Amino acid sequence: MKKVGRTISLGFALFSLAATNAAQEPKALPLPDERYKTDILLVVAHPDDEGAATPYLARALDDHKRVAVVFGTHGSSGANEAGAEQAAALGAIREIEARNALATLGITNVWFLSGTDTASQNVLQSLANWDHGVSLEQLVRLVRLTRPEIILTFLPGTFIGEDHGDHQASGVLATEAFDLAGDPSVFPEQVAGPTKRLEPFLENLRPWQPKKIYYFPDADREDIFRGKGPDYSVKEISKSSKQAYWRMALDSFRAHQTQAKSFLDRVAQMDEAQIEKMATSDSFWTESLHFVLGKSLVGGRTTGDIFEDLTAGMIPFARPEVPPEPGRTDQWNFYAEFRRAHGLANLPHPEPPEIALQAPGTLVIPLWIRNRTAKTQEIVLSTALPAGWTTQSGAGKFTLAAKQVAAARIEVNLPAPAENTGKKPEPQEISVHAESNGQSIGEIKLRVELRKRALPQ
Ligand SMILES: [Zn+2]
């Protein structure tokens, strides 16, 4: 008992020591199950998303790192290339495909949250459809169970690119779990010890603070990610398989029959030289992997190796350092608030915000309008658009009662994108102005790229 206090700290369970018999052999207290301890926890949205990181995971496994994976959904929507099953049945198949894909690398600690697919670029729709709170509780549990040193996930942000809302949601949840799993006041029933031998409710996990979080972008804007984290070549040869890492990733991807049977059937007919030719002509397989450092609680250079400056063992819980609220603003921007709340000041993001949309189609711009004055005010909303774009609804005169905040929305008709001009499509800038009593009270700018195909806004 003498040593207790400085080197070991005790919770309120101390009283139970009074009942032990000093003459007995000391009995080791049960510890967390080492089979689930991981170095890297990959958090993604859909079966096959792991492909964004598999060449790096294969490399990390060569270095004897332990890897676990969490999928936010079962990927139950979309076309089935391999059979007739759809919806929940397709999700059941895709769970096995994802497990098999990861098993080819030797990764078997794989879990699925209860989120469901959401076909949009709007992260808030995905979070709503995933039961945000439920998914977060599940993910915090898995972080406490797997005790990762590193979390790898999609970059939470809005960009021109595929920018799937579910991918963003996995990055949002992973960031939240990074900041919450070490806090014993968060989901405390998970860290509470058993009150009976067959405890049915309390989980007896320990809080766990991961050390670094890295992101991979789901966007085309490579320019703003360069130099923000380490790059890994996928062409190096694995010590264990004697194959290039991209080749191991391709072998792993073969499990995803429902998503890519036609492609995989073609690959199955190829010899090694043809596979090599196919992969080197498609940068998807052989391009280096870029990661963006979200934050590190243990130092290390931004572009240094992911495991740089990491030492084994627990680190204390670190509440994110939140910079003071920026000057009074009438704009609510989810990701600006998110970056501030999670201490991600250096996370790359486009200014002004940008999006790629299918056209012809409609762009919806949601607005918040605040009246700080003591009387009802008249507000005029107007847009400035490129030639051929028109305001469908939402512009004009409105009134807003004293001291109130109200939501409005503007809809813009998008023309078809220009036919093959030979040039890369350029995003165009649009703006929305709000005026009251002849004075400007706010302006929002947005860059929009028109595409033949894109996820819904
Ligand atoms: Zn996906």
Residues whose N, C-alpha, C, O or C-beta is under 5 A from the ligand:
A	BS01	ZN	A45 H46 D49
